[in-house]
């Protein structure tokens, strides 16, 4: 009598991996672009975005890509990090050091599971900073959470491509195991990175106008507020309410003002002018 064949569960669709962007910010050495592309492709990740690289991919980048040159050729090149994050519902930044201002911090396996869970609903991004200095504060402000690779404190320096490889592997492993995090409250249409950035600009402007903040002394305050709202991840309706409140405080709210809610208003969004 033959034993029954046990078929392991299939991993989530490949389309989920295609929704995950690896974003490299301010990369100095073009060889790291190629090595990072190679690290990604070995793990089935194909979406590479470059934010303000010192130089575009060149012959050295193609040589170190070792067959992953298609990722380099398709990579988007953006003048800023904000451009590389357009349309993303979740942004996780890779940080080699712990910051003086606490930020939601994830271990690599947890970050991978969260990326996969959110990627099933839309585009997400994993952001890597410069080889020498990592992500600047204003770039950290674009992130919902940070991920930190727990290296040996005595020698914690990781090459950019090595960091990409570690996190790409964690994403691949979580994908194969089907360990996407469970979204307890169900999927939400959270506001995108660029919508949140517009809100933070509006918030800063309003705080300056009412005298609560000053341009030269409120950098830390505004960063804390960014951390608060990035952690909350408001949806489109919530962001529309917040923008409406700011406009009312400014004394400029009026009927027909453009809102943060995308086209196709529901009954709930139609009520926002009365909130």
C-alpha positions in Angstrom: 0.0 0.0 0.0 1.5 3.3 -1.1 1.5 6.3 1.2 -0.6 9.3 0.2 1.2 12.1 -1.5 1.3 15.3 0.6 1.3 18.5 -1.5 2.7 21.5 0.3 0.7 24.7 0.2 1.6 27.0 -2.7 3.2 30.3 -1.8 1.4 33.5 -2.5 1.2 34.6 -6.1 4.4 35.9 -7.8 2.4 39.1 -8.4 2.8 39.9 -4.7 6.6 40.0 -5.0 6.2 42.3 -8.0 4.4 44.8 -5.8 7.5 45.2 -3.6 9.9 48.0 -4.6 13.5 48.1 -3.4 14.5 51.7 -3.4 18.2 52.8 -3.2 18.7 56.4 -2.1 21.7 58.5 -3.1 23.9 55.5 -4.0 27.5 56.6 -4.5 29.2 53.6 -6.2 27.5 52.3 -9.4 28.9 48.8 -8.6 26.5 48.7 -5.7 23.6 49.2 -8.0 24.5 46.1 -10.0 25.3 44.0 -6.9 22.0 45.0 -5.3 20.1 44.1 -8.5 21.8 40.7 -8.5 20.8 40.2 -4.8 17.2 41.0 -5.6 16.9 38.8 -8.7 18.3 35.7 -6.9 15.3 36.1 -4.5 12.7 36.7 -7.3 12.4 40.4 -6.6 12.3 42.6 -9.8 11.2 46.1 -8.9 14.2 48.4 -8.4 13.9 52.1 -8.0 16.8 54.6 -7.8 16.4 57.9 -5.9 19.0 60.6 -6.8 21.9 58.2 -7.5 25.3 60.0 -7.9 25.6 58.3 -11.3 23.2 56.2 -13.4 24.0 52.5 -14.0 27.2 52.1 -16.0 29.4 49.3 -17.3 30.6 48.5 -13.7 27.0 48.2 -12.6 26.2 45.9 -15.4 29.3 43.8 -14.7 28.4 43.3 -11.0 24.8 42.6 -11.9 26.0 39.3 -13.3 22.8 38.6 -15.3 20.5 40.9 -13.5 21.1 43.7 -15.9 17.4 43.6 -16.9 16.5 45.0 -13.4 18.9 47.9 -14.0 17.5 48.6 -17.4 14.0 48.7 -16.0 14.8 50.6 -12.9 13.1 54.0 -12.4 15.5 56.9 -11.7 14.0 59.7 -9.6 15.2 63.1 -8.5 14.0 62.4 -4.9 12.8 59.7 -2.6 9.3 61.0 -2.8 9.2 60.3 -6.6 10.3 56.7 -6.0 7.5 56.2 -3.5 4.6 57.4 -5.5 1.6 55.2 -5.0 3.0 53.2 -2.1 0.7 52.2 0.8 3.6 51.1 3.1 7.2 52.3 3.3 9.8 50.6 5.5 13.3 52.1 5.8 16.4 50.1 6.4 18.5 51.7 9.2 22.0 50.6 10.2 21.8 52.5 13.5 19.2 53.2 16.1 18.0 56.8 16.0 17.8 59.4 18.8 14.2 60.0 17.9 12.5 56.6 18.4 10.8 55.2 15.3 8.7 52.0 15.0 11.3 49.4 14.6 11.0 45.9 13.1 13.2 42.8 12.9 13.8 41.6 9.3 11.4 38.6 9.5 8.6 40.8 10.8 9.3 43.5 8.2 9.2 40.8 5.4 5.8 39.5 6.6 4.3 42.9 6.8 5.6 43.9 3.3 4.0 40.7 1.9 0.7 41.3 3.6 0.5 44.9 2.4 1.8 44.0 -1.1 -1.2 41.8 -1.6 -3.2 45.1 -1.5 -1.0 47.5 -3.4 2.6 48.8 -3.9 5.0 48.8 -1.0 8.6 49.9 -0.6 11.7 48.9 1.2 14.2 51.9 1.3 18.0 51.7 1.6 20.1 54.8 2.3 23.6 55.9 1.3 26.6 53.7 1.8 28.3 56.1 4.2 25.5 57.8 6.0 22.2 55.9 5.5 18.9 57.8 5.3 18.7 61.5 6.2 16.0 62.6 8.7 13.8 64.0 6.0 13.9 60.6 4.2 13.2 58.8 7.4 10.1 61.0 7.7 8.7 59.2 4.6 8.8 55.8 6.3 6.0 54.2 8.3 8.5 51.9 10.1 12.2 51.0 10.2 13.9 47.7 9.9 17.2 47.0 11.5 19.5 44.0 10.8 20.9 42.9 14.1 24.6 42.7 13.3 27.4 42.3 15.8 27.7 45.6 17.7 31.5 45.3 17.5 31.5 45.4 13.7 28.1 46.4 12.4 29.0 47.8 9.0 27.1 46.1 6.2 27.8 46.7 2.5 24.7 48.1 0.8 24.3 45.0 -1.5 24.8 42.7 1.5 21.9 44.5 3.4 19.8 44.2 0.3 20.6 40.5 0.1 19.7 39.9 3.8 16.3 41.6 3.5 15.6 40.1 0.1 16.2 36.7 1.5 13.8 37.4 4.4 11.1 38.5 1.9 11.7 35.3 -0.1 11.6 33.1 2.9 8.3 34.6 4.2 6.8 34.4 0.7 7.7 30.7 0.4 6.3 30.0 3.8 3.1 32.0 3.1 3.6 33.9 6.3 2.0 37.2 5.3 0.9 39.0 8.4 -2.8 38.8 9.2 -4.5 42.2 8.8 -6.9 42.0 11.8 -9.2 44.8 10.7 -9.3 43.7 7.0 -7.8 45.7 4.1 -7.9 49.5 4.3 -7.5 52.0 1.5 -4.7 53.8 3.3 -3.4 57.1 1.9 -0.4 56.9 -0.4 3.1 58.2 0.5 2.7 61.4 -1.7 -0.7 62.1 -0.1 0.8 61.9 3.4 3.6 64.1 2.3 1.1 66.7 1.1 -0.7 66.5 4.4 2.6 67.1 6.4 3.4 70.1 4.3 -0.1 71.5 4.9 0.2 70.7 8.7 3.6 72.5 8.9 2.2 75.5 7.1 -0.8 75.7 9.3 1.2 75.4 12.5 3.5 78.2 11.3 0.5 80.4 10.4 -1.2 80.1 13.9 2.1 80.6 15.7 2.4 77.2 17.2 5.6 76.4 15.4 8.5 78.4 13.9 10.6 77.5 10.9 13.9 77.6 12.8 12.9 75.9 16.0 10.3 73.2 15.2 12.2 70.6 13.2 12.0 68.0 16.0 8.3 68.8 16.6 7.4 68.3 12.9 9.4 65.1 12.8 7.5 63.8 15.8 4.2 64.6 14.1 5.3 62.8 11.0 6.2 59.8 13.1 2.7 60.0 14.7 0.7 60.1 11.5 3.0 57.7 9.6 2.5 55.2 12.4 -1.3 55.7 12.3 -1.4 55.3 8.5 -4.7 57.2 7.9 -7.0 56.2 5.1 -8.3 58.6 2.4 -11.4 59.6 4.4 -9.4 60.2 7.5 -6.8 62.2 5.7 -9.5 64.3 4.0 -11.0 65.1 7.5 -7.6 66.1 8.7 -7.0 68.4 5.7 -10.4 69.9 6.2 -9.6 70.7 9.8 -6.4 72.4 8.8 -8.2 74.4 6.1 -10.8 75.5 8.7 -8.1 76.6 11.1 -6.5 78.6 8.3 -9.9 80.2 7.6 -9.8 79.1 4.0 -12.2 76.1 3.9 -15.0 76.6 1.3 -17.4 74.5 -0.7 -15.9 72.7 -3.5 -12.3 72.7 -2.2 -10.2 69.9 -3.7 -9.9 67.0 -1.1 -7.5 64.2 -0.6 -10.1 61.6 -1.5 -9.5 60.1 -5.0 -12.2 60.3 -7.7 -15.5 58.6 -7.2 -16.8 60.0 -3.9 -19.0 57.8 -1.7 -21.8 59.1 0.6 -19.3 59.2 3.4 -16.8 61.4 1.5 -19.6 63.7 0.3 -20.2 64.6 4.0 -16.7 65.9 4.6 -17.6 69.5 3.8 -19.9 69.4 6.8 -17.4 67.8 9.2 
